[in-house]
Amino acid sequence: MLIYGSTLSGVPIIGLSSGGQIATTKKPVIDSTSLKIVGLMVEVGKDTSMILMSQDIREYNAELILVNSEDDLIAADEIIRLRPVIEQDFRVTGAQVKNESEQSLGSVSEYTFDPKTFIIQQLYVKPPLIKSLMNHNLVIARQQIIEVAPPVIIVRDASLKEPAAAGQPATLE
C-alpha cells in the first residue's frame, strides 16, 4: 500500500517504552539522489531540530508513528552523514518536472511512498495553467524518473516503440 507524502506532517510519534506521545512530525528529510525519505524532522516541545530516522520507525500509518523510545530522536547536527541532505532541504512537492526533451510537464503537487521502505514511488504532476486546460494531472512512476537535479526532476519522454497494427494497442517506450 502506498501513502501520500502530504500525510507526513503533524503526525504524533508514540514511544512504546513510555506509551505516550514524544514528538510530532514536521516534514520529511528526502535524499534527492535516491528519492528516499531518510528521516523525519520532528518537533519535541519547542525544539524542531530533532530527526527520526526512517529505519527507527516500527510502524507508520496516517494517524500515528510508533518508535521504541525517545532515544530514537537524534539532534540534526549529530547526524554527520545526513548533513548534506538536511542542508539541501529538497522538497519533492513543488519541484519542476521536465521530460528528456526539456519540455516542462508541470510541478509536483503530491507524491506517494512505500511505508515499509520509505522510497518515493509515484509523482503527481500538475501541468502549467495553459496546459491544464487540455491535460489532467500526470502520474509518473518511479521507473520513469531519469534524474533528480534539484529543483528539477527529469523523466522519460513518452514515445512509441513501434506503430500499432490495426486493432492493436500501441506500446510505449
N, C-alpha and C positions, 0 to 999 in steps of 0.2 A: 504494500500500500504506500502510495506517495502522499506527502504532506506539503501544503503550501508554505512557502517561506515567510509569508506575512504573519503566520501564527507564532513565529519565534519571539515576538516582542510582548512583554508583560506577562509572561508565564511564571507562576510561582514554582520555586525549586524547593523540594521537600527532602530533608535529610532523614534517612532511615534510622540512624542512631538516635536522633533527637525526636523524631516523629512529628516535627513541626517545620514550618516554612523558614528557610535560612537565607533566601535571596529571591530576586525577581530578575528575569531576563530583560536585557535592554536591546541588544542587536547581535546578529551573528558575526563571527570573525571568519571571513572567507578567503581561502588561498586561491588567488586568481590563476595560478599555474595548473592547479588540479581541479578547480571548481568544486572544492570540498569545504564544508563547514567544519573548520578545525576546532572551533570553540564558540562559546557564547560570552559576550560581555555582560556582566551581571551587576546588579545593584544590591549592596549589602548595607542597609541603613542609608547613609548619605554617600558612602564610598562606591563610586561607579567604575573604579579601575581594577576590578577583580574579573578573572576569567574562569569559566568552567570549560575544561577540555571535553570535546565530544566523546572521547573514549571513556570518560569517567561517568557518563550518563548511563544509569542502569535501565531506565525506561523513560520513553518520551511519548506523550500524547498532547493534544491541543490544550488540555486543561492543567496539566502539571508535568514536572520533570522530577524523577526520583534519582537521588545520588546516595552514596553511602553516608557521608557526613560533610560538615562544613570544611573539613580538611581537603576536600576536592576542589575548593575555590582557591585560586592562586592569584597573587598580585601580578598585574600585567607586566610590570617591569622586571619580574623574576623569571619570566619565560624568554630566555635569550634567543632560542631558535625561532620563536614566533615574532620577534621584534619587527622584522621587515614586513611581515604580513599585517601586523597590527598598525604599523605606521602607514602602510599603503591605504588602509581603510577602504578596501574595494567593496563597492556596493553593486550587486547584480541588478537590483531594481533601479531603473533609470539609465542603465548602460545602453549606449547606442549599438545597434546591430546592423552589420553590413554583410553583403554576400561577397564572394570572391571577385565579382566584377565591380566592386566598390559602390554598388547601389545601396542606398540607405533603406533598410526594411522597417525601421522604426526604433522604438526603445522598449526595454524590458519592463513590463508592468507587473509581472509576477513570475515566480519560479516554483518548481516542486523539487523535493529531495526525498531520498530514501531514509527513513528514521533509524534504520539499522547501521547504515554505512555513513550517513550524513553527506552523501555525494549528490550534487545537483543533477537531476535527470532531465528536466524539461524547462524551457524558457517560453513564457507567454509574451509575445511581442505586439505592441500596439503600433500600427502604422502611423506615419505622419498625417496631419489633418487632411490634406488633399487626397492622399491615397486611401484614407479611412472611409471616404465616401464610396469607393469602389471595392475595397477589400475589408475583410473582417480581421480580427486578431489572428496572428500566426502562432502555432505551437511548434516549437523547434526542439527536436530530440537531441540529447547529449551527443549522439553519434554524428550529428550534422555540424557540430562545432569544430572548427579547424584551429582557431587561435583566439586567445584572450589577451588583448593588449589594452589594458585599462586606459580610457573608459570605453573602448570599443571591443565588441565581440564579433569575430569573423566566422561566417557559416558557409557551408557549401551552396553553390548555385543549384537550383532545381533544373535539371536538364534531362532530356530524353536520351536513353541509351540507344534506342533504335525505334524507328517508326512502328506503330502498331499495325498488325494485319487487320483487315476488315473484320469487325465484330469482336476484336480482342482489346483488352485494356493496354495502355502504354505503360512501360516500366520506366521509373525514374532512376537517374544515376545517383 
